[in-house]
Amino acid sequence: MGFAQPEDRPSLRLGLKHRRFPLLLAVQYTVWDDTGVLTRTVAIVNQGGQPLRIDEGPLSLPAGETFTAPAVAFTATAGDLDDGATIEFIPEVCNHWMVGDHQDPDRSRKWHVDPSADPGWWDFMFRVAMSGQFGISSRVFEWRPELRQRARENVALYKRIRQVIAGADVYHLTPPPAAGANPTGWMGLQYVSGDGRQSVLLAYRLLESEAEHSFRLRGLKADARYNLRVDGQSRGTVSGKEPAAQGFAVSLPEPWRAQVIELHAAE
């Protein structure tokens, strides 16, 4: 069950500020109530494009009676960081997609990735979508071998960290970036397992930012030592006390770059 906004008829597109949007939701939930579909197992997918995907209704449905797939909109262009979504929703229901970096007005290049871009930009697009459920929705059959290899590496990296992200406590280590296409500074999201023995830091360098930023990590066990991995590569160990007291420094050579840091308590 789903709904979508018509792409070829701008006058019918629905947004959060459009008066038709609340009416649409009211009709949707009335239909569900009147037909009794929620007494059976159904899949609910808000496949409506960016503003129509943000809807808390499916999250209120009785557990066990339905399978809900609420999605938080994401397209991997410069401004779509979805920091706000990670505040309101737990990682398990944040559904982010690496789509592409072309948004031409005539839509002729939608879902494309620039094959001549720096690989660091490719990494950023993949990694900015890792703060929850991660997917790729792009013209992958057109990708160059180098880009496909980068995709494989980032998918493998996500598979490493998703076990920590799911069910983790989430800490926003930086103020929310300014809305729009040109966010500035750094953005840091930290995920910590309930027992404090595993953590993931997703660090993003944006515009008008210094090359290095120090993040004060949260939730780690002060008396433990952690095996450290940066972008999947082993980097020795660090105590749980140091990153909280002194900060954990992340260096990235230029804006629109991302780094994934993993900490796992040593046995």
Rosetta blueprint (number, residue, H / E / L):
1 M L
2 G E
3 F L
4 A L
5 Q L
6 P L
7 E L
8 D L
9 R L
10 P H
11 S H
12 L H
13 R L
14 L L
15 G L
16 L L
17 K L
18 H L
19 R L
20 R H
21 F H
22 P H
23 L H
24 L H
25 L H
26 A H
27 V H
28 Q H
29 Y H
30 T H
31 V H
32 W H
33 D H
34 D H
35 T H
36 G L
37 V H
38 L H
39 T H
40 R L
41 T L
42 V L
43 A E
44 I E
45 V E
46 N L
47 Q L
48 G L
49 G L
50 Q H
51 P H
52 L H
53 R H
54 I L
55 D L
56 E L
57 G H
58 P H
59 L H
60 S H
61 L L
62 P L
63 A E
64 G L
65 E L
66 T E
67 F E
68 T E
69 A E
70 P L
71 A L
72 V L
73 A L
74 F L
75 T L
76 A L
77 T L
78 A L
79 G L
80 D L
81 L L
82 D L
83 D H
84 G H
85 A H
86 T H
87 I H
88 E H
89 F L
90 I L
91 P H
92 E H
93 V H
94 C L
95 N E
96 H E
97 W E
98 M E
99 V L
100 G L
101 D L
102 H L
103 Q L
104 D L
105 P L
106 D L
107 R L
108 S L
109 R L
110 K L
111 W L
112 H L
113 V L
114 D L
115 P L
116 S L
117 A L
118 D L
119 P H
120 G H
121 W H
122 W H
123 D H
124 F H
125 M H
126 F H
127 R H
128 V L
129 A L
130 M L
131 S L
132 G L
133 Q E
134 F E
135 G E
136 I E
137 S L
138 S L
139 R L
140 V H
141 F H
142 E H
143 W L
144 R L
145 P H
146 E H
147 L H
148 R H
149 Q H
150 R H
151 A H
152 R H
153 E H
154 N H
155 V H
156 A H
157 L H
158 Y H
159 K H
160 R H
161 I H
162 R H
163 Q H
164 V H
165 I H
166 A L
167 G L
168 A L
169 D E
170 V E
171 Y E
172 H E
173 L L
174 T L
175 P L
176 P L
177 P L
178 A L
179 A L
180 G L
181 A L
182 N L
183 P L
184 T E
185 G L
186 W E
187 M E
188 G E
189 L E
190 Q E
191 Y E
192 V E
193 S L
194 G L
195 D L
196 G L
197 R L
198 Q E
199 S E
200 V E
201 L E
202 L E
203 A E
204 Y E
205 R E
206 L L
207 L E
208 E L
209 S L
210 E L
211 A L
212 E E
213 H E
214 S E
215 F E
216 R L
217 L L
218 R L
219 G L
220 L L
221 K L
222 A L
223 D L
224 A L
225 R E
226 Y E
227 N E
228 L E
229 R E
230 V E
231 D L
232 G L
233 Q E
234 S E
235 R E
236 G E
237 T E
238 V E
239 S E
240 G L
241 K L
242 E H
243 P H
244 A H
245 A H
246 Q L
247 G L
248 F E
249 A E
250 V E
251 S E
252 L L
253 P L
254 E L
255 P L
256 W L
257 R E
258 A E
259 Q E
260 V E
261 I E
262 E E
263 L E
264 H E
265 A E
266 A L
267 E L
